[in-house]
Amino acid sequence: MDRAIRTAEDLGRLIRDQRKRQGLRQTDLAAIIGASHVFVGDVEKGKPSVQLGRVLRLLDELGLELHLSVPDAEGSD
């Protein structure tokens, strides 16, 4: 299933939903990725200043892949 992510809040909701589907608590997920439960909570709340590398690690641990849609540049051949 693809889901459009346009805001940090959108991503946070997706991560929270997936974590809950897997039966993980924030503290469990935090321990797995070597972060604090505060970090996981911040991500799930959509805090825009979290570290990207740690978010990518979190996504990977939950089995989520990040794909970007890149439009073609106008006038390119």
mmJSON file of the N, C-alpha and C atoms, coordinates in Angstrom:
{"data_MODEL":{"atom_site":{
"group_PDB":["ATOM","ATOM","ATOM","ATOM","ATOM","ATOM","ATOM","ATOM","ATOM","ATOM","ATOM","ATOM","ATOM","ATOM","ATOM","ATOM","ATOM","ATOM","ATOM","ATOM","ATOM","ATOM","ATOM","ATOM","ATOM","ATOM","ATOM","ATOM","ATOM","ATOM","ATOM","ATOM","ATOM","ATOM","ATOM","ATOM","ATOM","ATOM","ATOM","ATOM","ATOM","ATOM","ATOM","ATOM","ATOM","ATOM","ATOM","ATOM","ATOM","ATOM","ATOM","ATOM","ATOM","ATOM","ATOM","ATOM","ATOM","ATOM","ATOM","ATOM","ATOM","ATOM","ATOM","ATOM","ATOM","ATOM","ATOM","ATOM","ATOM","ATOM","ATOM","ATOM","ATOM","ATOM","ATOM","ATOM","ATOM","ATOM","ATOM","ATOM","ATOM","ATOM","ATOM","ATOM","ATOM","ATOM","ATOM","ATOM","ATOM","ATOM","ATOM","ATOM","ATOM","ATOM","ATOM","ATOM","ATOM","ATOM","ATOM","ATOM","ATOM","ATOM","ATOM","ATOM","ATOM","ATOM","ATOM","ATOM","ATOM","ATOM","ATOM","ATOM","ATOM","ATOM","ATOM","ATOM","ATOM","ATOM","ATOM","ATOM","ATOM","ATOM","ATOM","ATOM","ATOM","ATOM","ATOM","ATOM","ATOM","ATOM","ATOM","ATOM","ATOM","ATOM","ATOM","ATOM","ATOM","ATOM","ATOM","ATOM","ATOM","ATOM","ATOM","ATOM","ATOM","ATOM","ATOM","ATOM","ATOM","ATOM","ATOM","ATOM","ATOM","ATOM","ATOM","ATOM","ATOM","ATOM","ATOM","ATOM","ATOM","ATOM","ATOM","ATOM","ATOM","ATOM","ATOM","ATOM","ATOM","ATOM","ATOM","ATOM","ATOM","ATOM","ATOM","ATOM","ATOM","ATOM","ATOM","ATOM","ATOM","ATOM","ATOM","ATOM","ATOM","ATOM","ATOM","ATOM","ATOM","ATOM","ATOM","ATOM","ATOM","ATOM","ATOM","ATOM","ATOM","ATOM","ATOM","ATOM","ATOM","ATOM","ATOM","ATOM","ATOM","ATOM","ATOM","ATOM","ATOM","ATOM","ATOM","ATOM","ATOM","ATOM","ATOM","ATOM","ATOM","ATOM","ATOM","ATOM","ATOM","ATOM","ATOM","ATOM","ATOM","ATOM","ATOM","ATOM","ATOM","ATOM","ATOM"],
"id":[1,2,3,4,5,6,7,8,9,10,11,12,13,14,15,16,17,18,19,20,21,22,23,24,25,26,27,28,29,30,31,32,33,34,35,36,37,38,39,40,41,42,43,44,45,46,47,48,49,50,51,52,53,54,55,56,57,58,59,60,61,62,63,64,65,66,67,68,69,70,71,72,73,74,75,76,77,78,79,80,81,82,83,84,85,86,87,88,89,90,91,92,93,94,95,96,97,98,99,100,101,102,103,104,105,106,107,108,109,110,111,112,113,114,115,116,117,118,119,120,121,122,123,124,125,126,127,128,129,130,131,132,133,134,135,136,137,138,139,140,141,142,143,144,145,146,147,148,149,150,151,152,153,154,155,156,157,158,159,160,161,162,163,164,165,166,167,168,169,170,171,172,173,174,175,176,177,178,179,180,181,182,183,184,185,186,187,188,189,190,191,192,193,194,195,196,197,198,199,200,201,202,203,204,205,206,207,208,209,210,211,212,213,214,215,216,217,218,219,220,221,222,223,224,225,226,227,228,229,230,231],
"type_symbol":["N","C","C","N","C","C","N","C","C","N","C","C","N","C","C","N","C","C","N","C","C","N","C","C","N","C","C","N","C","C","N","C","C","N","C","C","N","C","C","N","C","C","N","C","C","N","C","C","N","C","C","N","C","C","N","C","C","N","C","C","N","C","C","N","C","C","N","C","C","N","C","C","N","C","C","N","C","C","N","C","C","N","C","C","N","C","C","N","C","C","N","C","C","N","C","C","N","C","C","N","C","C","N","C","C","N","C","C","N","C","C","N","C","C","N","C","C","N","C","C","N","C","C","N","C","C","N","C","C","N","C","C","N","C","C","N","C","C","N","C","C","N","C","C","N","C","C","N","C","C","N","C","C","N","C","C","N","C","C","N","C","C","N","C","C","N","C","C","N","C","C","N","C","C","N","C","C","N","C","C","N","C","C","N","C","C","N","C","C","N","C","C","N","C","C","N","C","C","N","C","C","N","C","C","N","C","C","N","C","C","N","C","C","N","C","C","N","C","C","N","C","C","N","C","C","N","C","C","N","C","C"],
"label_atom_id":["N","CA","C","N","CA","C","N","CA","C","N","CA","C","N","CA","C","N","CA","C","N","CA","C","N","CA","C","N","CA","C","N","CA","C","N","CA","C","N","CA","C","N","CA","C","N","CA","C","N","CA","C","N","CA","C","N","CA","C","N","CA","C","N","CA","C","N","CA","C","N","CA","C","N","CA","C","N","CA","C","N","CA","C","N","CA","C","N","CA","C","N","CA","C","N","CA","C","N","CA","C","N","CA","C","N","CA","C","N","CA","C","N","CA","C","N","CA","C","N","CA","C","N","CA","C","N","CA","C","N","CA","C","N","CA","C","N","CA","C","N","CA","C","N","CA","C","N","CA","C","N","CA","C","N","CA","C","N","CA","C","N","CA","C","N","CA","C","N","CA","C","N","CA","C","N","CA","C","N","CA","C","N","CA","C","N","CA","C","N","CA","C","N","CA","C","N","CA","C","N","CA","C","N","CA","C","N","CA","C","N","CA","C","N","CA","C","N","CA","C","N","CA","C","N","CA","C","N","CA","C","N","CA","C","N","CA","C","N","CA","C","N","CA","C","N","CA","C","N","CA","C","N","CA","C","N","CA","C","N","CA","C","N","CA","C","N","CA","C"],
"label_alt_id":[null,null,null,null,null,null,null,null,null,null,null,null,null,null,null,null,null,null,null,null,null,null,null,null,null,null,null,null,null,null,null,null,null,null,null,null,null,null,null,null,null,null,null,null,null,null,null,null,null,null,null,null,null,null,null,null,null,null,null,null,null,null,null,null,null,null,null,null,null,null,null,null,null,null,null,null,null,null,null,null,null,null,null,null,null,null,null,null,null,null,null,null,null,null,null,null,null,null,null,null,null,null,null,null,null,null,null,null,null,null,null,null,null,null,null,null,null,null,null,null,null,null,null,null,null,null,null,null,null,null,null,null,null,null,null,null,null,null,null,null,null,null,null,null,null,null,null,null,null,null,null,null,null,null,null,null,null,null,null,null,null,null,null,null,null,null,null,null,null,null,null,null,null,null,null,null,null,null,null,null,null,null,null,null,null,null,null,null,null,null,null,null,null,null,null,null,null,null,null,null,null,null,null,null,null,null,null,null,null,null,null,null,null,null,null,null,null,null,null,null,null,null,null,null,null,null,null,null,null,null,null],
"label_comp_id":["MET","MET","MET","ASP","ASP","ASP","ARG","ARG","ARG","ALA","ALA","ALA","ILE","ILE","ILE","ARG","ARG","ARG","THR","THR","THR","ALA","ALA","ALA","GLU","GLU","GLU","ASP","ASP","ASP","LEU","LEU","LEU","GLY","GLY","GLY","ARG","ARG","ARG","LEU","LEU","LEU","ILE","ILE","ILE","ARG","ARG","ARG","ASP","ASP","ASP","GLN","GLN","GLN","ARG","ARG","ARG","LYS","LYS","LYS","ARG","ARG","ARG","GLN","GLN","GLN","GLY","GLY","GLY","LEU","LEU","LEU","ARG","ARG","ARG","GLN","GLN","GLN","THR","THR","THR","ASP","ASP","ASP","LEU","LEU","LEU","ALA","ALA","ALA","ALA","ALA","ALA","ILE","ILE","ILE","ILE","ILE","ILE","GLY","GLY","GLY","ALA","ALA","ALA","SER","SER","SER","HIS","HIS","HIS","VAL","VAL","VAL","PHE","PHE","PHE","VAL","VAL","VAL","GLY","GLY","GLY","ASP","ASP","ASP","VAL","VAL","VAL","GLU","GLU","GLU","LYS","LYS","LYS","GLY","GLY","GLY","LYS","LYS","LYS","PRO","PRO","PRO","SER","SER","SER","VAL","VAL","VAL","GLN","GLN","GLN","LEU","LEU","LEU","GLY","GLY","GLY","ARG","ARG","ARG","VAL","VAL","VAL","LEU","LEU","LEU","ARG","ARG","ARG","LEU","LEU","LEU","LEU","LEU","LEU","ASP","ASP","ASP","GLU","GLU","GLU","LEU","LEU","LEU","GLY","GLY","GLY","LEU","LEU","LEU","GLU","GLU","GLU","LEU","LEU","LEU","HIS","HIS","HIS","LEU","LEU","LEU","SER","SER","SER","VAL","VAL","VAL","PRO","PRO","PRO","ASP","ASP","ASP","ALA","ALA","ALA","GLU","GLU","GLU","GLY","GLY","GLY","SER","SER","SER","ASP","ASP","ASP"],
"label_asym_id":["A","A","A","A","A","A","A","A","A","A","A","A","A","A","A","A","A","A","A","A","A","A","A","A","A","A","A","A","A","A","A","A","A","A","A","A","A","A","A","A","A","A","A","A","A","A","A","A","A","A","A","A","A","A","A","A","A","A","A","A","A","A","A","A","A","A","A","A","A","A","A","A","A","A","A","A","A","A","A","A","A","A","A","A","A","A","A","A","A","A","A","A","A","A","A","A","A","A","A","A","A","A","A","A","A","A","A","A","A","A","A","A","A","A","A","A","A","A","A","A","A","A","A","A","A","A","A","A","A","A","A","A","A","A","A","A","A","A","A","A","A","A","A","A","A","A","A","A","A","A","A","A","A","A","A","A","A","A","A","A","A","A","A","A","A","A","A","A","A","A","A","A","A","A","A","A","A","A","A","A","A","A","A","A","A","A","A","A","A","A","A","A","A","A","A","A","A","A","A","A","A","A","A","A","A","A","A","A","A","A","A","A","A","A","A","A","A","A","A","A","A","A","A","A","A","A","A","A","A","A","A"],
"label_entity_id":["1","1","1","1","1","1","1","1","1","1","1","1","1","1","1","1","1","1","1","1","1","1","1","1","1","1","1","1","1","1","1","1","1","1","1","1","1","1","1","1","1","1","1","1","1","1","1","1","1","1","1","1","1","1","1","1","1","1","1","1","1","1","1","1","1","1","1","1","1","1","1","1","1","1","1","1","1","1","1","1","1","1","1","1","1","1","1","1","1","1","1","1","1","1","1","1","1","1","1","1","1","1","1","1","1","1","1","1","1","1","1","1","1","1","1","1","1","1","1","1","1","1","1","1","1","1","1","1","1","1","1","1","1","1","1","1","1","1","1","1","1","1","1","1","1","1","1","1","1","1","1","1","1","1","1","1","1","1","1","1","1","1","1","1","1","1","1","1","1","1","1","1","1","1","1","1","1","1","1","1","1","1","1","1","1","1","1","1","1","1","1","1","1","1","1","1","1","1","1","1","1","1","1","1","1","1","1","1","1","1","1","1","1","1","1","1","1","1","1","1","1","1","1","1","1","1","1","1","1","1","1"],
"label_seq_id":[1,1,1,2,2,2,3,3,3,4,4,4,5,5,5,6,6,6,7,7,7,8,8,8,9,9,9,10,10,10,11,11,11,12,12,12,13,13,13,14,14,14,15,15,15,16,16,16,17,17,17,18,18,18,19,19,19,20,20,20,21,21,21,22,22,22,23,23,23,24,24,24,25,25,25,26,26,26,27,27,27,28,28,28,29,29,29,30,30,30,31,31,31,32,32,32,33,33,33,34,34,34,35,35,35,36,36,36,37,37,37,38,38,38,39,39,39,40,40,40,41,41,41,42,42,42,43,43,43,44,44,44,45,45,45,46,46,46,47,47,47,48,48,48,49,49,49,50,50,50,51,51,51,52,52,52,53,53,53,54,54,54,55,55,55,56,56,56,57,57,57,58,58,58,59,59,59,60,60,60,61,61,61,62,62,62,63,63,63,64,64,64,65,65,65,66,66,66,67,67,67,68,68,68,69,69,69,70,70,70,71,71,71,72,72,72,73,73,73,74,74,74,75,75,75,76,76,76,77,77,77],
"pdbx_PDB_ins_code":[null,null,null,null,null,null,null,null,null,null,null,null,null,null,null,null,null,null,null,null,null,null,null,null,null,null,null,null,null,null,null,null,null,null,null,null,null,null,null,null,null,null,null,null,null,null,null,null,null,null,null,null,null,null,null,null,null,null,null,null,null,null,null,null,null,null,null,null,null,null,null,null,null,null,null,null,null,null,null,null,null,null,null,null,null,null,null,null,null,null,null,null,null,null,null,null,null,null,null,null,null,null,null,null,null,null,null,null,null,null,null,null,null,null,null,null,null,null,null,null,null,null,null,null,null,null,null,null,null,null,null,null,null,null,null,null,null,null,null,null,null,null,null,null,null,null,null,null,null,null,null,null,null,null,null,null,null,null,null,null,null,null,null,null,null,null,null,null,null,null,null,null,null,null,null,null,null,null,null,null,null,null,null,null,null,null,null,null,null,null,null,null,null,null,null,null,null,null,null,null,null,null,null,null,null,null,null,null,null,null,null,null,null,null,null,null,null,null,null,null,null,null,null,null,null,null,null,null,null,null,null],
"Cartn_x":[0.84,0.0,0.886,0.6,1.306,0.484,1.168,0.484,1.263,0.577,1.223,1.595,2.829,3.325,3.709,3.01,3.282,3.801,3.616,4.048,4.719,5.419,6.021,4.933,3.778,2.662,2.14,2.071,1.649,2.586,3.877,4.86,4.747,4.564,4.427,3.232,2.1,0.904,1.142,1.796,2.098,2.994,4.02,4.942,4.213,3.406,2.656,1.719,1.007,0.084,0.816,1.95,2.715,3.287,3.789,4.326,3.249,2.061,0.969,0.525,0.495,0.137,1.093,2.343,3.352,3.389,2.545,2.472,3.654,4.291,5.452,5.059,5.662,5.532,6.622,6.453,7.487,8.83,8.818,10.074,10.729,9.917,10.462,11.163,10.468,11.026,12.274,12.22,13.374,14.591,14.391,15.507,16.085,15.232,15.683,16.578,16.231,17.005,18.071,18.176,19.19,18.871,17.599,17.156,16.314,15.867,15.006,13.537,12.686,11.246,10.78,11.497,11.162,11.344,12.435,12.665,11.517,11.142,10.051,8.766,8.499,7.316,7.35,8.525,8.668,8.388,8.901,8.661,7.167,6.535,5.111,4.238,4.711,3.965,4.21,5.168,5.442,6.396,7.243,8.223,9.152,9.226,9.969,11.492,12.009,13.454,14.163,13.506,14.169,15.235,16.189,17.299,16.849,17.089,16.645,17.23,18.485,19.118,18.467,18.099,17.438,16.021,15.347,14.006,14.087,15.082,15.253,15.529,16.298,16.562,15.262,14.45,13.162,12.253,12.186,11.374,11.836,13.142,13.694,13.325,13.421,13.108,11.639,10.766,9.341,8.986,9.988,9.734,9.118,9.271,8.729,9.828,9.493,10.434,9.999,10.97,10.696,10.962,9.941,10.069,9.665,10.407,10.1,9.7,8.703,8.281,8.956,9.81,10.566,10.021,9.429,8.893,10.027,9.738,10.701,10.813,12.014,12.22,11.568,10.955,10.332,11.366,11.052,11.923,13.123,13.231,14.377,14.109,15.162,15.054,15.282],
"Cartn_y":[-1.175,0.0,1.24,2.166,3.441,4.473,5.348,6.421,7.715,8.767,10.059,10.675,11.116,11.772,13.19,14.152,15.546,16.358,15.839,16.568,15.611,16.185,15.38,14.666,15.3,14.677,13.45,13.528,12.371,11.189,11.463,10.403,9.843,10.717,10.28,9.366,9.713,8.867,7.492,7.474,6.21,5.335,5.932,5.194,4.674,5.512,5.084,3.92,4.044,2.985,1.66,1.726,0.518,-0.081,0.759,0.266,-0.473,0.12,-0.506,-1.807,-1.839,-3.076,-4.209,-3.851,-4.856,-5.173,-4.52,-4.798,-4.292,-3.245,-2.676,-1.442,-1.3,-0.05,0.893,2.173,3.138,2.762,2.32,1.947,0.743,-0.204,-1.372,-0.944,-0.144,0.307,1.156,2.009,2.852,1.997,0.966,0.09,-0.622,-1.05,-1.763,-0.876,0.411,1.307,2.098,1.876,2.58,4.035,4.325,5.7,5.712,6.888,7.003,6.957,6.641,6.657,8.071,9.071,10.47,10.73,10.193,10.35,9.738,8.513,7.842,8.65,9.148,9.979,11.25,11.874,13.098,12.805,11.697,11.322,11.117,10.377,10.076,11.324,12.32,13.587,14.51,14.139,14.958,16.103,15.977,17.029,17.169,18.36,18.511,18.528,18.604,18.741,17.451,16.303,15.048,14.709,13.887,13.531,12.552,12.925,12.122,10.711,10.589,9.273,8.328,8.848,8.023,7.672,8.589,8.295,7.195,7.259,6.22,4.866,4.844,3.594,3.049,3.942,3.564,2.969,3.631,3.111,1.719,1.544,0.25,-0.827,-0.516,-1.492,-1.912,-0.991,-1.302,-1.957,-2.115,-2.742,-1.793,-0.506,0.504,0.998,1.241,1.772,3.165,4.026,5.391,5.479,5.903,6.099,7.536,8.178,9.554,9.598,10.389,10.6,11.881,11.744,12.884,13.24,14.438,14.829,15.128,14.877,15.228,16.738,17.23,18.674,19.119,20.277,20.818,21.057,20.658,20.932,20.016,19.02,18.112,17.113,16.713,15.781,14.367],
"Cartn_z":[0.0,0.0,0.0,-0.874,-0.903,-0.158,0.536,1.253,1.032,0.64,0.419,1.767,1.871,3.073,2.676,3.225,2.878,4.07,5.267,6.463,7.447,8.404,9.466,10.261,10.389,11.106,10.362,9.033,8.224,8.466,8.447,8.658,10.074,11.037,12.422,12.633,12.019,12.129,11.505,10.36,9.692,10.572,11.139,12.002,13.237,13.869,15.056,14.721,13.609,13.205,12.971,12.291,11.997,13.284,14.168,15.439,16.226,16.284,17.022,16.367,15.031,14.322,14.67,14.909,15.234,16.731,17.502,18.931,19.73,19.228,19.917,20.714,21.879,22.638,22.161,22.436,22.063,22.675,23.925,24.583,23.912,23.433,22.732,21.441,20.652,19.379,19.614,20.615,20.938,21.275,22.068,22.446,21.228,20.321,19.119,18.259,18.13,17.263,18.022,19.326,20.115,20.348,20.579,20.826,22.099,22.472,23.649,23.232,24.195,23.905,23.586,24.092,23.793,22.296,21.717,20.284,19.485,19.821,19.109,19.249,20.443,20.661,19.825,19.757,18.943,17.471,16.967,15.565,15.344,16.244,16.084,16.209,16.913,17.04,15.853,14.998,13.823,14.087,15.092,15.37,14.163,13.574,12.321,12.473,13.687,13.844,14.268,14.141,14.497,13.463,13.854,12.979,11.902,10.669,9.528,9.547,9.835,9.843,10.833,11.982,12.992,12.556,11.879,11.361,10.308,9.445,8.425,9.073,10.136,10.875,11.459,12.011,12.583,11.507,10.349,9.238,8.828,8.719,8.327,9.34,10.603,11.641,11.6,11.195,11.093,9.753,8.888,7.587,6.578,6.807,5.896,4.974,3.72,2.738,2.332,2.132,1.699,0.201,-0.558,-2.004,-2.3,-3.172,-3.562,-5.022,-5.31,-6.682,-7.175,-8.162,-8.671,-10.046,-10.179,-11.474,-12.469,-13.739,-14.778,-14.838,-15.101,-15.257,-16.56,-16.516,-17.738,-18.797,-19.986,-21.122,-21.229,-20.36,-20.5,-21.614,-22.273,-23.41,-22.992],
"occupancy":[1.0,1.0,1.0,1.0,1.0,1.0,1.0,1.0,1.0,1.0,1.0,1.0,1.0,1.0,1.0,1.0,1.0,1.0,1.0,1.0,1.0,1.0,1.0,1.0,1.0,1.0,1.0,1.0,1.0,1.0,1.0,1.0,1.0,1.0,1.0,1.0,1.0,1.0,1.0,1.0,1.0,1.0,1.0,1.0,1.0,1.0,1.0,1.0,1.0,1.0,1.0,1.0,1.0,1.0,1.0,1.0,1.0,1.0,1.0,1.0,1.0,1.0,1.0,1.0,1.0,1.0,1.0,1.0,1.0,1.0,1.0,1.0,1.0,1.0,1.0,1.0,1.0,1.0,1.0,1.0,1.0,1.0,1.0,1.0,1.0,1.0,1.0,1.0,1.0,1.0,1.0,1.0,1.0,1.0,1.0,1.0,1.0,1.0,1.0,1.0,1.0,1.0,1.0,1.0,1.0,1.0,1.0,1.0,1.0,1.0,1.0,1.0,1.0,1.0,1.0,1.0,1.0,1.0,1.0,1.0,1.0,1.0,1.0,1.0,1.0,1.0,1.0,1.0,1.0,1.0,1.0,1.0,1.0,1.0,1.0,1.0,1.0,1.0,1.0,1.0,1.0,1.0,1.0,1.0,1.0,1.0,1.0,1.0,1.0,1.0,1.0,1.0,1.0,1.0,1.0,1.0,1.0,1.0,1.0,1.0,1.0,1.0,1.0,1.0,1.0,1.0,1.0,1.0,1.0,1.0,1.0,1.0,1.0,1.0,1.0,1.0,1.0,1.0,1.0,1.0,1.0,1.0,1.0,1.0,1.0,1.0,1.0,1.0,1.0,1.0,1.0,1.0,1.0,1.0,1.0,1.0,1.0,1.0,1.0,1.0,1.0,1.0,1.0,1.0,1.0,1.0,1.0,1.0,1.0,1.0,1.0,1.0,1.0,1.0,1.0,1.0,1.0,1.0,1.0,1.0,1.0,1.0,1.0,1.0,1.0,1.0,1.0,1.0,1.0,1.0,1.0],
"B_iso_or_equiv":[0.0,0.0,0.0,0.0,0.0,0.0,0.0,0.0,0.0,0.0,0.0,0.0,0.0,0.0,0.0,0.0,0.0,0.0,0.0,0.0,0.0,0.0,0.0,0.0,0.0,0.0,0.0,0.0,0.0,0.0,0.0,0.0,0.0,0.0,0.0,0.0,0.0,0.0,0.0,0.0,0.0,0.0,0.0,0.0,0.0,0.0,0.0,0.0,0.0,0.0,0.0,0.0,0.0,0.0,0.0,0.0,0.0,0.0,0.0,0.0,0.0,0.0,0.0,0.0,0.0,0.0,0.0,0.0,0.0,0.0,0.0,0.0,0.0,0.0,0.0,0.0,0.0,0.0,0.0,0.0,0.0,0.0,0.0,0.0,0.0,0.0,0.0,0.0,0.0,0.0,0.0,0.0,0.0,0.0,0.0,0.0,0.0,0.0,0.0,0.0,0.0,0.0,0.0,0.0,0.0,0.0,0.0,0.0,0.0,0.0,0.0,0.0,0.0,0.0,0.0,0.0,0.0,0.0,0.0,0.0,0.0,0.0,0.0,0.0,0.0,0.0,0.0,0.0,0.0,0.0,0.0,0.0,0.0,0.0,0.0,0.0,0.0,0.0,0.0,0.0,0.0,0.0,0.0,0.0,0.0,0.0,0.0,0.0,0.0,0.0,0.0,0.0,0.0,0.0,0.0,0.0,0.0,0.0,0.0,0.0,0.0,0.0,0.0,0.0,0.0,0.0,0.0,0.0,0.0,0.0,0.0,0.0,0.0,0.0,0.0,0.0,0.0,0.0,0.0,0.0,0.0,0.0,0.0,0.0,0.0,0.0,0.0,0.0,0.0,0.0,0.0,0.0,0.0,0.0,0.0,0.0,0.0,0.0,0.0,0.0,0.0,0.0,0.0,0.0,0.0,0.0,0.0,0.0,0.0,0.0,0.0,0.0,0.0,0.0,0.0,0.0,0.0,0.0,0.0,0.0,0.0,0.0,0.0,0.0,0.0,0.0,0.0,0.0,0.0,0.0,0.0],
"pdbx_formal_charge":[null,null,null,null,null,null,null,null,null,null,null,null,null,null,null,null,null,null,null,null,null,null,null,null,null,null,null,null,null,null,null,null,null,null,null,null,null,null,null,null,null,null,null,null,null,null,null,null,null,null,null,null,null,null,null,null,null,null,null,null,null,null,null,null,null,null,null,null,null,null,null,null,null,null,null,null,null,null,null,null,null,null,null,null,null,null,null,null,null,null,null,null,null,null,null,null,null,null,null,null,null,null,null,null,null,null,null,null,null,null,null,null,null,null,null,null,null,null,null,null,null,null,null,null,null,null,null,null,null,null,null,null,null,null,null,null,null,null,null,null,null,null,null,null,null,null,null,null,null,null,null,null,null,null,null,null,null,null,null,null,null,null,null,null,null,null,null,null,null,null,null,null,null,null,null,null,null,null,null,null,null,null,null,null,null,null,null,null,null,null,null,null,null,null,null,null,null,null,null,null,null,null,null,null,null,null,null,null,null,null,null,null,null,null,null,null,null,null,null,null,null,null,null,null,null,null,null,null,null,null,null],
"auth_seq_id":[1,1,1,2,2,2,3,3,3,4,4,4,5,5,5,6,6,6,7,7,7,8,8,8,9,9,9,10,10,10,11,11,11,12,12,12,13,13,13,14,14,14,15,15,15,16,16,16,17,17,17,18,18,18,19,19,19,20,20,20,21,21,21,22,22,22,23,23,23,24,24,24,25,25,25,26,26,26,27,27,27,28,28,28,29,29,29,30,30,30,31,31,31,32,32,32,33,33,33,34,34,34,35,35,35,36,36,36,37,37,37,38,38,38,39,39,39,40,40,40,41,41,41,42,42,42,43,43,43,44,44,44,45,45,45,46,46,46,47,47,47,48,48,48,49,49,49,50,50,50,51,51,51,52,52,52,53,53,53,54,54,54,55,55,55,56,56,56,57,57,57,58,58,58,59,59,59,60,60,60,61,61,61,62,62,62,63,63,63,64,64,64,65,65,65,66,66,66,67,67,67,68,68,68,69,69,69,70,70,70,71,71,71,72,72,72,73,73,73,74,74,74,75,75,75,76,76,76,77,77,77],
"auth_comp_id":["MET","MET","MET","ASP","ASP","ASP","ARG","ARG","ARG","ALA","ALA","ALA","ILE","ILE","ILE","ARG","ARG","ARG","THR","THR","THR","ALA","ALA","ALA","GLU","GLU","GLU","ASP","ASP","ASP","LEU","LEU","LEU","GLY","GLY","GLY","ARG","ARG","ARG","LEU","LEU","LEU","ILE","ILE","ILE","ARG","ARG","ARG","ASP","ASP","ASP","GLN","GLN","GLN","ARG","ARG","ARG","LYS","LYS","LYS","ARG","ARG","ARG","GLN","GLN","GLN","GLY","GLY","GLY","LEU","LEU","LEU","ARG","ARG","ARG","GLN","GLN","GLN","THR","THR","THR","ASP","ASP","ASP","LEU","LEU","LEU","ALA","ALA","ALA","ALA","ALA","ALA","ILE","ILE","ILE","ILE","ILE","ILE","GLY","GLY","GLY","ALA","ALA","ALA","SER","SER","SER","HIS","HIS","HIS","VAL","VAL","VAL","PHE","PHE","PHE","VAL","VAL","VAL","GLY","GLY","GLY","ASP","ASP","ASP","VAL","VAL","VAL","GLU","GLU","GLU","LYS","LYS","LYS","GLY","GLY","GLY","LYS","LYS","LYS","PRO","PRO","PRO","SER","SER","SER","VAL","VAL","VAL","GLN","GLN","GLN","LEU","LEU","LEU","GLY","GLY","GLY","ARG","ARG","ARG","VAL","VAL","VAL","LEU","LEU","LEU","ARG","ARG","ARG","LEU","LEU","LEU","LEU","LEU","LEU","ASP","ASP","ASP","GLU","GLU","GLU","LEU","LEU","LEU","GLY","GLY","GLY","LEU","LEU","LEU","GLU","GLU","GLU","LEU","LEU","LEU","HIS","HIS","HIS","LEU","LEU","LEU","SER","SER","SER","VAL","VAL","VAL","PRO","PRO","PRO","ASP","ASP","ASP","ALA","ALA","ALA","GLU","GLU","GLU","GLY","GLY","GLY","SER","SER","SER","ASP","ASP","ASP"],
"auth_asym_id":["A","A","A","A","A","A","A","A","A","A","A","A","A","A","A","A","A","A","A","A","A","A","A","A","A","A","A","A","A","A","A","A","A","A","A","A","A","A","A","A","A","A","A","A","A","A","A","A","A","A","A","A","A","A","A","A","A","A","A","A","A","A","A","A","A","A","A","A","A","A","A","A","A","A","A","A","A","A","A","A","A","A","A","A","A","A","A","A","A","A","A","A","A","A","A","A","A","A","A","A","A","A","A","A","A","A","A","A","A","A","A","A","A","A","A","A","A","A","A","A","A","A","A","A","A","A","A","A","A","A","A","A","A","A","A","A","A","A","A","A","A","A","A","A","A","A","A","A","A","A","A","A","A","A","A","A","A","A","A","A","A","A","A","A","A","A","A","A","A","A","A","A","A","A","A","A","A","A","A","A","A","A","A","A","A","A","A","A","A","A","A","A","A","A","A","A","A","A","A","A","A","A","A","A","A","A","A","A","A","A","A","A","A","A","A","A","A","A","A","A","A","A","A","A","A","A","A","A","A","A","A"],
"auth_atom_id":["N","CA","C","N","CA","C","N","CA","C","N","CA","C","N","CA","C","N","CA","C","N","CA","C","N","CA","C","N","CA","C","N","CA","C","N","CA","C","N","CA","C","N","CA","C","N","CA","C","N","CA","C","N","CA","C","N","CA","C","N","CA","C","N","CA","C","N","CA","C","N","CA","C","N","CA","C","N","CA","C","N","CA","C","N","CA","C","N","CA","C","N","CA","C","N","CA","C","N","CA","C","N","CA","C","N","CA","C","N","CA","C","N","CA","C","N","CA","C","N","CA","C","N","CA","C","N","CA","C","N","CA","C","N","CA","C","N","CA","C","N","CA","C","N","CA","C","N","CA","C","N","CA","C","N","CA","C","N","CA","C","N","CA","C","N","CA","C","N","CA","C","N","CA","C","N","CA","C","N","CA","C","N","CA","C","N","CA","C","N","CA","C","N","CA","C","N","CA","C","N","CA","C","N","CA","C","N","CA","C","N","CA","C","N","CA","C","N","CA","C","N","CA","C","N","CA","C","N","CA","C","N","CA","C","N","CA","C","N","CA","C","N","CA","C","N","CA","C","N","CA","C","N","CA","C","N","CA","C","N","CA","C","N","CA","C","N","CA","C"],
"pdbx_PDB_model_num":[1,1,1,1,1,1,1,1,1,1,1,1,1,1,1,1,1,1,1,1,1,1,1,1,1,1,1,1,1,1,1,1,1,1,1,1,1,1,1,1,1,1,1,1,1,1,1,1,1,1,1,1,1,1,1,1,1,1,1,1,1,1,1,1,1,1,1,1,1,1,1,1,1,1,1,1,1,1,1,1,1,1,1,1,1,1,1,1,1,1,1,1,1,1,1,1,1,1,1,1,1,1,1,1,1,1,1,1,1,1,1,1,1,1,1,1,1,1,1,1,1,1,1,1,1,1,1,1,1,1,1,1,1,1,1,1,1,1,1,1,1,1,1,1,1,1,1,1,1,1,1,1,1,1,1,1,1,1,1,1,1,1,1,1,1,1,1,1,1,1,1,1,1,1,1,1,1,1,1,1,1,1,1,1,1,1,1,1,1,1,1,1,1,1,1,1,1,1,1,1,1,1,1,1,1,1,1,1,1,1,1,1,1,1,1,1,1,1,1,1,1,1,1,1,1,1,1,1,1,1,1]
}}}
